[in-house]
Amino acid sequence: MNRIDARTDTGRTTGARLTADAVQRGEVIVMPTDTVYGVGADAFDPQAVAAVLAAKGRGRDVPPPVLVPSVRTLDGLAMDVSPAARELVAAFWPGPLTIVCRAAPTLDWDLGDTGGTVALRMPLHRVALAVLELTGPMAVTSANKHGQPPATTVDDAIAQLGDAVSVYLDGGPSPSSTASTIVDVTGAVPRVLRAGPIPLERLRAVAADVEGLAEAIE
């Protein structure tokens, strides 16, 4: 287990490179994001993704989201992206918005039982983006044991995940303790699947027909 301090400009550059090296070796890493700390691996390495789920104590029935380094990545990973989805991305990426899209059928990956969808997000965090720019898309979920509170410091993540992770990238305390807002954009009407930092009224200011969480449940 290697803990790397990325709280300075030099540390961020060095830490991103060392973390990316670990990802390319198929290892599991923890890094800060603009919401909570995330545990992740190369999205295109099925064994590494399985190791992320095992570290978290989660099954294939709850596949991890994929973090991306840029908006341009969206069209390489998703298909049939609606105008409303593009408007939400333009307004809230990078940031705490995860969108559930139809996955491009040509992708050679195995994130779990996705039902042909993929949850995508571009984080607003310099350390996370520095890593993603070197690795490309990563399967990343909150850095905690399933059912436990999300980690908001690297110490929280270490306490929960321990030696299941090879590299812990320390970016200081998380700017938020709330996981991202999730919106399903696979249907004719975008639907909130998980409430988060972006409230419904802000989503509707961009895409007026977004269904709220209670409406989606009903």
N, C-alpha and C positions, 0 to 999 in steps of 0.2 A: 504494500500500500504506500503510495507516494502522495504527499500533500504539498501543493505548490501555491505560493502566495502570488496572486495576480492583482493586488491592490495598487500597484504603481504602473506607470507606462511600460517600464522595462519588464516588470513581472508579468504584465498582460501579454506582451509580445512573446517572451520566453515560455510562459505558461501555456499560451495557445498552441505554440509549436509542439511542446512536449505532450500536451493533451491530444493533439491531432495525430501525433506519432502513435500514441496508445490506441486510438480509435482505428487507425489503419492496420494495427496488429490484431484487431479483432477483440480488443479489451473493452471492459465496461468502465465508464468515467462518470464523475459528478461535476457539474459546472453551474455557476450562477446564471439566472435569467432575470428578466424584469418583473417576474411574478415571484416564484419560489425556486429553490434549487432543484435542478433536474438530474436524473440518472439516465444515461443513454449510451448508445453505441451506433456503429455504422448501420444505417437503415437497410443497406443491401447485403448485410452479412446475417443470414438466418440464425446461425449459432450464437452470434453476439446479441441479437435481439432476444433470443430465448434466454440468454444469461441475464439480461436486464429484467425480464419478467420473473425469473427465478429469484434474483436478488430482492425484488420487491415482494415476492410471495404472491404473485398474481398469475392467473392462467391465460391461455390463448384467447379466452372469450372476452378479455378486456385489452385489446391491442393498444400499443403506445401511439401517441401523436408523433408527427414528424416535424422537426424544426428545420427551417430553410434559411439560407443566407440572403436571399433577395426575392423581390416580387416576381422577377423573371422566372424563377424556379417553378412557379405555380403551373404554368402551362406544360412543363415537362413531366409533372407528376399527376395532374388532374385532367379530366376530360369533361366536356359539356359544362364549362364554367359559365354560370348565368350572368347577365348584366348586373343583377343585384349583388351577386357575390363579388364581382369585380369592383363595384362601388364600395362595398364594405372593406375590401382589401385596400383600396386606394385611401380610404379614410383612416383605417386603424392599423395598418402595417407600416413599419414595425410597431408592435405593441401587443397588448394582452388579449388578442382576438384569435381564437382557433376556429377554423372553418372545416366542416366535414363535407368533402367533395367525393365525386365518383373518381376512383383511381384509374389512371391510364392502364389499359389492359396489357400493354407491352412491358410493364415494369417487372424486372426479375428480382422480386423480394418476397419475404414472408414475414409480415408483421403480426400474424395471428389470424383469428377469425373475424375478418373485417367486413365480410359481406360485399366486397367489391368497392369499399369506400376507403378514404384516407383522411385523417384529421391533420391539417397543416397550420403552421404558425411561423411567423417571422418575429423573433423577440427584439425588443428595444433595449439591448444591453451590450455594451462594448465588448465585454469579455466573451459572451456567448457568440456574438457575431464574428469576432476574431477567430474563434475555433471553427465555426461553420464555414467561414470563407476558405479554410484550409481543408475541411473534411467533405464539404457538400452535405446533403440531407442526412440528418441523424434522427433515429428513433429515440425520443426523450419523453420521460414521464416524471412526475414529481418524485423527488429523492426521499422516499420514506417507505417503510413497510406498509403493505396494504392494510388500510383501516386505521393507520396512525396519522397524526398531524403532519402536514408537509414540512419539510426542513426549510428554515429561513436563515440558517447559518451553516457553514461547512461542518461545524462541530455537531450540529443536529443530525446531519447526513451521516457522518462517521459513526455516531452512536447507534444509528438504526441499521446501517448497511455494512459497516465494518469491512472485512477483507473480501467481500463479494465485489468490491470496486477496486480497480488498480490505481486510479489517479483521482484525487480530489482537488479541484481547482477552487481556491479560496478567493472570492471577490468581495468579501465583507458581508455584512447583513443584507438580506434581501430588501429591496425597496418596497415590497408588498408581501403580505402574508396570505394573499388570496390568489388562487389559481385562475387561469384565464377564463374569459367568457367563451362558451362554445356555441356556435351557430351551425345548424345543418342546412346546407345550401343545395342538397341533392334533389329537392322537390321544386314544385312551382312556386312555393312560398317559403322563404327562409324561416327556420324555427329555432328558437333558443333551446339548447339542450342542457346547459349549465349556466346559471347566473354567475357573474364575476365582476371585474372592475369596470366594465363598460355597461352602463345601465341601459334598459330597454329604450328609454326616450332618446338616447344618443344614437342607438342603432336605427331607430325609426326616423331620425332626422336625416339619415343617409338613404335608407331603404324603408319606405313608409309601411310596407306590408309585412314586416317582420313579426312573427307570432311570438308572444311572451311565453315564459316557462309554463305558467298555469294554463294558458290557452293551448299550448302544445300537449300538455298532459290530458286535458279534456278531450 
